[in-house]
Amino acid sequence: MHALTEQFIDNDWVASRAEARRPVLDPYHETVIAEVTVGDPADVEAAVTAARRALPGWRATPERRRGEYLDAIAAGLEARREALAALSSRNNGKPLAEAYQDLDDAIACYRYYAGQASALGERQGQADASGLPGLAARCYWDPVGVVGLITPWNFPLVSSAWKLAPALAAGCTVVFKPSEVTPLPERVLAEIVREAGLPAGVVNLLHGDGQGIGAPLSRHPGIDKLSFTGSNAVGEAVMQAAARGVRPVSLELGGKSPIIVTEDADLAQARDLVMAGICYNAGQMCSATSRLLVHERLAEALFDAIDEAMGALRLGDPLAAETDMGPLATATQRDRVQGFLLQAEREALASATPALAPPERGCFVAPRLYRDVPTDSRLWREEIFGPLLCARRVAGDEEAIALANDSDFGLAATVVAGDPARAEAIARRLEAGNVWCNCDQVAPPHASWGGMKRSGIGRELGPAGLDAYLEPKRITRPTAG
């Protein structure tokens, strides 16, 4: 068992000021595989001091050179691909194939922002029409400064890449708090950063929980911007902390995403997309399409197909090749999802999904489809973060769109229709930041990611992800002569 009592500050591992620790679990074996420090505000102070000291040198580093560092981080991840995938599966519980996909997504993200860093250098100082005679203007983009990054446990290495890569490309220095639930893969990332040769203080990684690290990091006056991915409750607390000093925030929060299936949809394709949207990562996705709205003509056939597919899933060891779904990441999350199962019983919700027998050990919850769920049900309204799917029949597109938009959240949606033009027309009217038509949930690094309403503020990935860490500057002067 590893004791993760050190913090990565100024390119060195230093002892945390905190004496208390918390266990890190393997959710399949339900055994303690490490202990991690809960962290201390003094750790935050040291990391912010290091990041502020490193900021002038890093922001002066040519953009192309910053891109070379990002390419080196990508190469370091690629060199450890097999070991990191296995470590992530063991720490998080996701099947090995999904962990490999996570690694590939993270590698692609660092490489994409390596290119964006070079492109940023090319656009610095571009002339801009001033609109006034006798004046000329040029545009520049400066880094925001020292940024605090806080990521969740469901996609280790991916969530951190979405934040760390654009922040570094922009010229920001970083204090990064990964989830205390899945610290092991991110700890390796710190070693990769050091091996890549980044200057001391540019990236600082702090292990700890919300009280020891998250809250003091959010309110520290030396942090110029906060970027948080996680629950709405914590996101609101981060936003409140950032209000002191009028510091900008980027928030990627919860979701209760719909999947709309029209009567002309291909049944097999609809089944597969519904299954992927609720069962990938055991449903532990903010973009999980957990509300199914299906045309009444196709409903029974689709419900039966989903029940059959769920009953055929193989739950087990995430490191085993035959496993389709691993355990939930924590016992706490398993208990939360089981609470919704009990709520479904209290509400007398109908389900014909076969009761899978999960393994004797592990934080498992078998997937389940609930049919004809009332719109005032807790299961219909609240984010569950587990493989529980709620469905309703609809008479047509107008009803489907209205029910889809009747939510506090607006992160994502999927539309499955036989007519591609119809699918896009529906998608255009949905209140969601990301909509997939007749395809899986893809989030390539060049495309923006983020939501509407209570699903967050701002966008990650793509050019917008880089702009989130930049401050535009316009310099106007008289024309020569």
Secondary structure, DSSP 4 states (H G I P E B T S, - for coil): -EEE-EEEETTEEEE-S---EEEEEETTTTEEEEEEE---HHHHHHHHHHHHHHHHHHHHS-HHHHHHHHHHHHHHHHHTHHHHHHHHHHHH---HHHHHHHHHHHHHHHHHHHHHHHHHHHHTTEEE--SSTTEEEEEEEEE--EEEEE--SSSTTHHHHHHHHHHHHHT-EEEEE--SSSHHHHHHHHHHHHHTTPPTTSEEE----IIIIIHHHHH-TT--EEEEES-HHHHHHHHHHHHTTT--EEEE-----EEEE-TTS-HHHHHHHHHHHHHGGGG--TT---EEEEEHHHHHHHHHHHHHHHHT--B--TTSTT-SB---S-HHHHHHHHHHHHHHHHTT-B---------SSSS----EEEBS--TTSHHHHS---SSEEEEEEESSHHHHHHHHH-SSEESEEEEE-SSHHHHHHHHHTS--SEEEESS-----TTS-B--EETTEES-BSHHHHHHTTEEEEEEEEEPP-
